[in-house]
Amino acid sequence: MENISDYALAIISLLVFVLIVLLQAAMTGAAKAKVGATPGSTPKEDYENPLYRLNRSHQNGVENMSAAAIALFACILVGVASFWVNLLMLLFLLGRIAYVVVYSRSMGNPTQGIRTIVYVFSWAMLVILCVMAIWGLL
């Protein structure tokens, strides 16, 4: 049986991801205020617009946050080996950091480029965590 402290790296990875999303929220709000956009509004869909990319990157983080938390805590509750949970959550976090950098700097093609690759990488870490939790319940 694993102790909760055995999952410290995984929990810290999730919390750092949450902090990144919260920072993006503040940055998005400030950027919208600077251009006179209404709080909560969605910028015009234009990949060349840095505000659009920042907003979408933030929204994508919000969309993935609950899945990451559920996958992580399901693994902890089921008792999935902490080594794998820590590794997969760290890789998830690194992928999310790469996603934010790639998206904010407009690197690669708007679709099917490096942004898609780093997104799918992070997504795959969550899928693996979910499968491991399910497997642990069988």
C-alpha positions in Angstrom: 0.0 0.0 0.0 1.4 3.4 -1.0 1.3 6.5 1.3 -0.1 9.7 -0.1 3.4 11.2 0.3 4.7 8.6 -2.3 2.6 10.6 -4.8 4.1 14.0 -3.9 5.6 14.6 -7.4 2.3 13.8 -9.1 0.3 16.1 -6.8 2.9 18.9 -7.1 2.7 18.4 -10.9 -1.1 18.9 -10.8 -0.8 21.9 -8.6 1.8 23.5 -10.8 -0.5 22.9 -13.8 -3.3 24.6 -11.8 -1.1 27.6 -11.0 -0.2 27.9 -14.7 -3.9 28.0 -15.7 -4.6 30.6 -12.9 -1.7 32.7 -14.2 -3.1 32.5 -17.7 -6.5 33.6 -16.4 -4.9 36.7 -15.0 -2.9 37.4 -18.1 -5.9 36.8 -20.3 -8.0 39.2 -18.2 -5.3 41.9 -18.3 -4.8 41.5 -22.0 -8.6 41.8 -22.7 -8.8 44.9 -20.5 -5.9 46.4 -22.4 -7.8 46.2 -25.7 -11.1 47.1 -24.1 -12.6 43.6 -24.5 -15.5 42.6 -22.3 -14.5 40.2 -19.4 -15.4 36.7 -20.3 -15.6 37.5 -24.0 -13.9 35.3 -26.6 -11.5 37.1 -29.0 -12.2 36.7 -32.7 -10.8 33.4 -34.0 -7.6 34.5 -35.5 -4.5 32.4 -34.9 -2.3 35.4 -35.7 -3.8 37.3 -32.7 -1.8 36.8 -29.5 -4.8 37.5 -27.4 -6.8 34.8 -29.2 -4.0 32.3 -28.7 -3.6 33.2 -25.0 -7.3 32.9 -24.4 -7.5 29.5 -26.2 -4.4 28.2 -24.4 -6.1 29.2 -21.1 -9.4 27.7 -22.0 -7.7 24.5 -23.1 -6.0 24.3 -19.7 -9.3 24.8 -17.9 -10.8 22.0 -20.1 -8.1 19.6 -19.2 -7.8 20.5 -15.5 -10.6 18.3 -14.2 -9.6 15.3 -16.3 -6.1 15.6 -14.9 -7.3 15.8 -11.3 -9.8 12.9 -11.7 -7.2 10.7 -13.3 -4.6 11.5 -10.7 -6.8 11.0 -7.7 -8.4 7.9 -9.1 -4.9 6.4 -9.4 -4.1 7.4 -5.9 -7.3 5.9 -4.5 -6.9 2.7 -6.4 -3.3 2.4 -5.3 -1.6 2.5 -8.7 2.2 2.3 -8.3 3.4 5.8 -7.4 6.4 5.5 -9.7 4.2 5.4 -12.7 1.7 8.0 -11.5 4.5 10.4 -10.6 6.2 9.9 -14.0 3.1 10.2 -16.0 1.9 13.4 -14.2 5.4 14.9 -14.5 5.3 14.2 -18.3 1.8 15.6 -18.4 3.0 18.8 -16.8 6.0 19.1 -19.1 3.7 18.6 -22.1 1.4 21.2 -20.9 4.2 23.7 -20.4 5.4 23.0 -23.9 1.8 23.4 -25.1 1.6 26.9 -23.5 5.0 28.0 -25.0 4.2 26.6 -28.4 0.7 28.2 -28.5 1.7 31.5 -27.1 4.7 31.9 -29.5 2.6 30.7 -32.5 5.1 28.0 -33.3 4.2 25.7 -36.2 1.0 25.3 -38.1 -2.3 26.3 -36.5 -3.6 22.7 -37.0 -1.8 19.4 -37.1 1.5 20.9 -36.1 3.7 20.9 -33.0 0.9 22.3 -30.9 -1.2 19.3 -31.7 1.7 16.9 -31.0 2.3 18.4 -27.5 -1.4 18.4 -26.8 -1.8 14.8 -27.8 1.3 13.9 -25.7 -0.2 15.4 -22.6 -3.6 13.9 -23.4 -2.1 10.4 -23.8 -0.6 10.7 -20.3 -4.1 11.2 -18.9 -5.4 8.3 -20.9 -2.7 6.0 -19.6 -3.5 7.2 -16.0 -7.2 6.5 -16.5 -6.5 3.0 -18.0 -4.2 2.2 -15.1 -6.8 3.2 -12.5 -9.4 1.1 -14.3 -7.0 -1.8 -14.5 -6.4 -1.5 -10.8 -10.1 -1.8 -10.1 -10.5 -5.0 -12.1 
